[in-house]
Amino acid sequence: MPDLNLVSTAVTAALDAGKKILEIYQTDFSVEHKEDTSPLTKADQAGHEIISRHLDQTSIPVLSEEGTSAAFEQRKTWDRLWIVDPLDGTKEFIKRNGEFTVNIALVQDQTPVLGVIFVPATNTLYLGSPELGARRCGTPPQVLDLELDAVLQSSAQLPEGDKRSGPFTIVGSRSHPSPELEAYVQDKERELGEVQFVSAGSSLKFCLMAERQADVYPRLGPTMEWDTAAGQAIALAAGCRVRVWDTDQPLIYNKEDLHNPWFVVESYA
């Protein structure tokens, strides 16, 4: 069983950050750009500060997209760390389509062992670990007023049902399509005939896989460790497989290079 204090801390951090992010979302916020030209808003920074305050209480080091990254010489000594994206899907946030998330993962020996994803726009919380399984809670504001065991009892275990129905479904990035993904979809259409493609922003693609709303999520483009760690933990807890695109190896974390290789999430239910 995971340390429920750590689970509770991660859930509370995600909800507190999500509440503030949603407040900013409802204002006329400004957009800046980082050196790599990716967008940055006040919500990214506010979320980082709130989550850091919560996670700093655990004495476990934090690797956050919006934080100052420790040198690999220091990080490589960490057998356990938090990996955080305070606002995953900043482009979706700017577009105001609601498809942005708060991602918090606990990584042990380079493997995500706990994932928490909060979707502020829909008040939906996902969490996953090997011991707890994958779960979805549709009324997360109550979490702050409940003991964690009550939250777990009121949540839905994922996936719901034995096997999804309908055509073979591929989920892919809404804001980061690629020619390789288009070719993959075309190959599946030639192989299977009827194929459905669903686009989604941020780590919601992992959540759709955990819910068995899709059969496969191929990510044939660049991502960072904080984009995927929480989602990978939840997908694995729901019985999915997450592997490097051209091998059978799992995605690993706290690498010297924080970029992920291409990968694919596959459903076996």
C-alpha positions in Angstrom: 0.0 0.0 0.0 1.4 3.4 -0.9 2.0 6.0 1.9 -1.5 7.5 2.1 0.0 10.7 3.5 1.9 11.1 0.2 -1.3 10.3 -1.8 -3.3 12.9 0.2 -0.6 15.5 -0.1 -0.4 15.1 -3.9 -4.2 15.2 -4.3 -4.5 18.3 -2.1 -1.7 20.0 -4.0 -3.3 19.3 -7.3 -6.7 20.6 -6.2 -5.3 23.7 -4.6 -3.3 24.5 -7.7 -6.3 23.7 -10.0 -8.5 26.1 -8.0 -6.1 28.9 -8.5 -5.5 28.0 -12.2 -9.2 28.1 -12.8 -9.5 31.5 -11.2 -6.8 32.9 -13.6 -8.5 31.1 -16.5 -11.6 33.2 -15.9 -9.6 36.4 -16.2 -8.1 38.3 -19.1 -4.6 36.8 -18.5 -1.5 37.7 -20.5 0.8 35.2 -22.3 4.6 35.3 -22.3 7.0 33.0 -24.0 10.0 31.0 -22.8 13.3 30.8 -24.5 12.1 27.8 -26.5 9.1 29.8 -27.6 6.6 27.7 -25.6 3.9 29.8 -24.0 3.9 30.7 -20.3 1.0 32.3 -18.2 0.5 33.5 -14.7 -1.4 30.2 -14.1 1.7 28.1 -14.8 3.8 30.0 -12.3 1.0 30.2 -9.6 0.4 26.4 -9.9 4.1 25.7 -9.5 4.3 27.8 -6.3 1.2 26.2 -4.7 2.3 22.6 -5.5 5.8 23.3 -4.3 4.5 24.5 -0.9 2.6 21.2 -0.5 5.3 18.9 -1.8 8.2 20.5 0.1 6.5 19.2 3.3 7.4 15.6 2.2 11.1 16.2 2.1 11.1 14.4 -1.3 12.9 16.5 -4.1 10.7 18.0 -6.8 11.3 18.2 -10.5 8.9 20.7 -12.0 8.5 22.2 -15.5 8.4 25.7 -14.0 11.1 25.1 -11.4 14.8 25.4 -11.5 16.1 21.9 -12.5 18.9 20.5 -10.4 22.0 19.3 -12.2 22.0 15.6 -13.3 24.9 15.0 -11.0 22.6 15.8 -8.1 19.4 14.3 -9.5 21.0 11.0 -10.3 21.4 10.3 -6.6 17.6 10.7 -6.1 15.9 7.2 -5.9 12.6 8.9 -5.3 11.3 12.3 -6.5 8.1 14.2 -7.5 7.7 15.1 -11.2 5.3 17.9 -11.7 3.7 19.8 -14.6 1.6 22.6 -12.8 -0.3 23.4 -16.0 -0.1 20.7 -18.7 -1.7 22.0 -21.9 -0.9 25.7 -21.7 -1.9 26.0 -25.3 -5.3 24.5 -24.5 -5.5 26.9 -21.5 -4.9 29.9 -23.9 -7.4 28.6 -26.4 -9.9 28.2 -23.5 -11.1 24.8 -24.6 -10.8 23.3 -21.0 -8.4 20.6 -22.0 -5.6 21.4 -19.5 -4.5 19.5 -16.4 -2.4 19.6 -13.3 0.0 16.6 -13.2 1.8 15.3 -10.1 3.7 12.0 -10.1 5.8 10.2 -7.5 8.7 8.3 -9.2 10.6 5.5 -7.5 13.7 4.1 -9.1 12.9 5.8 -12.4 9.3 4.3 -12.5 6.1 6.3 -11.8 4.4 4.7 -8.7 1.8 7.3 -8.1 0.0 9.6 -10.5 -2.5 12.4 -9.8 -4.2 14.4 -12.6 -6.7 17.1 -12.0 -8.9 18.6 -14.7 -9.9 22.0 -13.3 -12.5 22.8 -16.1 -14.5 19.7 -15.4 -13.7 19.2 -11.7 -12.4 15.7 -12.4 -9.6 14.0 -10.5 -7.7 10.9 -11.7 -5.2 9.0 -9.6 -3.4 5.7 -9.9 -0.9 3.5 -8.3 -0.2 -0.3 -8.4 -1.8 -0.8 -5.0 -4.8 1.6 -5.4 -5.4 0.9 -9.0 -6.7 3.6 -11.3 -9.5 5.8 -10.0 -11.7 8.8 -11.1 -13.5 11.1 -8.8 -16.0 13.5 -10.4 -16.6 15.8 -7.4 -13.0 16.6 -6.3 -13.8 19.8 -4.4 -15.1 17.6 -1.7 -11.7 16.0 -1.3 -10.5 18.9 0.7 -13.2 18.2 3.3 -12.9 14.4 3.4 -10.5 11.8 4.6 -8.6 10.2 1.8 -10.2 6.8 2.4 -13.6 8.3 2.0 -12.5 9.8 -1.3 -11.2 6.5 -2.5 -14.5 4.8 -1.5 -16.5 7.3 -3.5 -14.3 7.1 -6.6 -14.9 4.9 -9.7 -12.4 2.2 -10.4 -11.0 2.3 -13.9 -11.5 0.9 -16.3 -15.3 0.5 -15.9 -16.4 -2.6 -17.7 -14.5 -5.4 -19.2 -13.9 -4.2 -22.8 -14.7 -1.2 -24.9 -17.0 -1.5 -27.8 -17.1 0.3 -31.2 -14.4 0.8 -33.8 -10.7 0.7 -33.1 -10.0 4.2 -31.6 -6.7 6.1 -31.7 -6.2 9.1 -29.4 -3.7 11.7 -30.3 -2.5 15.2 -29.5 -4.8 18.2 -30.3 -2.0 20.8 -30.5 0.9 18.7 -31.6 0.0 16.6 -34.6 2.8 15.0 -36.7 3.2 13.5 -40.1 4.2 10.2 -38.4 0.9 10.1 -36.5 -1.0 10.7 -39.6 0.8 7.9 -41.3 0.1 5.6 -38.4 -3.6 6.3 -38.6 -3.6 5.6 -42.3 -1.8 2.3 -41.7 -4.4 1.3 -39.2 -7.2 2.2 -41.6 -5.6 0.0 -44.3 -5.2 -2.8 -41.7 -8.6 -2.6 -39.9 -10.9 -0.7 -42.1 -13.0 1.4 -39.8 -10.8 3.5 -37.4 -11.8 6.4 -35.2 -9.4 9.2 -34.3 -10.0 11.3 -31.2 -7.9 14.4 -30.4 -7.4 15.6 -26.9 -5.1 18.0 -25.1 -2.6 17.6 -22.3 -2.5 14.4 -20.2 -6.2 13.8 -20.9 -5.0 11.3 -23.5 -3.7 9.0 -20.8 -7.0 9.4 -18.9 -8.9 8.4 -22.0 -6.8 5.3 -22.2 -7.4 4.5 -18.5 -11.1 4.8 -19.1 -10.9 2.6 -22.2 -12.3 5.3 -24.4 -9.4 4.5 -26.8 -7.4 1.5 -27.8 -4.1 3.1 -28.4 -2.3 6.4 -27.9 0.8 6.8 -30.1 3.0 9.8 -29.2 5.2 10.3 -32.2 6.6 13.6 -31.3 8.5 15.4 -28.5 7.4 15.3 -24.9 9.1 15.9 -21.6 9.1 13.8 -18.4 6.7 16.1 -16.6 4.2 15.7 -19.5 3.9 12.0 -19.0 4.9 10.7 -15.6 1.5 11.1 -13.9 -0.4 9.9 -16.9 1.8 6.8 -17.2 1.2 5.9 -13.5 -2.6 6.1 -14.0 -2.5 4.2 -17.4 -0.4 1.4 -15.9 -2.7 1.2 -12.9 -5.6 0.8 -15.3 -4.0 -2.2 -17.0 -2.5 -0.4 -20.0 1.0 -0.8 -21.3 3.3 2.1 -21.9 6.4 1.4 -23.9 9.0 3.2 -26.0 7.8 3.3 -29.6 10.4 1.0 -31.3 11.2 -1.3 -28.4 9.4 -3.2 -25.6 11.1 -1.0 -22.9 9.0 1.2 -20.6 9.5 4.9 -20.3 11.8 5.7 -17.5 12.3 9.0 -15.6 14.9 11.2 -14.0 17.2 10.7 -17.0 20.1 13.0 -17.8 18.1 14.2 -20.8 14.5 14.9 -19.6 13.1 14.6 -23.2 11.1 11.4 -23.7 11.6 9.1 -26.7 8.5 8.4 -28.9 6.2 6.1 -27.1 2.9 4.3 -27.3 0.2 3.5 -24.7 -1.8 0.3 -25.5 -4.9 -1.0 -24.0 -5.2 -4.7 -23.2 -8.7 -4.9 -21.7 
